[in-house]
Amino acid sequence: MISGCHDTQTSADANVTKFELPDPAGRMGGACTAALLQVLYNDKDGDPQDCSDQSWVEVLRAMRNNLAAEGYSQVPQLSSSRMIEINNPMQVLNDPSGTKRGVLIGINYVGQNGELSGCHNDVHNIGKYLTRCMGFRQEDMRILMDDGQHQDPTYSNIMRAFQWIVNESQPGDTVWIHYSGHGGRLEDQDGDEDDGYDETLIPVDFQSAGQIRDDDLLKHLVKPMQQGVLVTCLMDCCHSGTVLDLPYNFIADGEHHEMEENEGFDMSNIMDMVGGAAGMAGAAVGVAAAAGVAEEVLDECCVIL
């Protein structure tokens, strides 16, 4: 999983034209998504099976440099369900004969407090990259946006989309999951968080349905994915550093040089994993839970520029 920032940091809308993306969908977008796409497009050599000849370290640090150049303090992170050699070339494509599937989620919270401007554009920009450069087919991707044209990114619809990709993906397949929207933090319910908080994704109907906790993403998204499926998860939201509750992490702050085990991580949480990502985080879905959230959370959880 590539996340845009630490658990304690916020993400931001950005003017994506400053990141020099080819044919961007709009002026605004998520800073994390734009910074990653800038690296991937600049490194693209035309081979759909080798999207990057840079290592994970080089890609994440280049993202950080792109963000810093535009005045953003957020630090990208790479987390995984297993220890990987991050000085090896970045890999997000699996067996060429396997199917490539995606779930792309963009939530602008139209008409709500804390409305965002760039999350729909993020979905369009990521979708263009996947289809033009990575060989994904539109019919193998599910897109959720609160734009009146696509399926609404409600709690239940997000979970159904994740469940679909878990059920459909087979060994050798490639999966890309993208979330662009608000992220939050809720008080930990089961004592498995050192900082006392669960990281969350915030669906468009969070006020009635609640937020999607990291515990549920691990239980129902990461663990059920079949062995041999390569999953890339891009989380462009606030407090996203450990939102999949994965045991291994690399922080692209210039001070870390290898992937490390997260302190205090309960390894029993992953002992019954069936698969997970062969190079990155596993991903898939389930039922999450946390209701009774005040509307003010949208004002507090993200910086809007």
Secondary structure, 3 states (H helix, E strand, C coil): CEECCCCCCCCEEEEHHHHCCCCCCCCEEEHHHHHHHHHHHHHCCCCCCCCCCCEHHHHHHHHHHHHHHCCCCCCCEEEECCCCCCCCECCCCCCCCCCEEEEEEECCCCCCCCCCCCHHHHHHHHHHHHHHHCCCCHHHEEEEECCCCCECCCHHHHHHHHHHHHHHCCCCCEEEEEEECCEEEEECCCCCCCCCEEEEECCCCHHHHCCEEHHHHHHHHHCCCCCCCEEEEEEECCCCCCCCCCCEEEECCCCCCCCEECCCCCHHHCCCCCCCCCCCCCCCCCCCCCCCCCCCHHHHCCECC
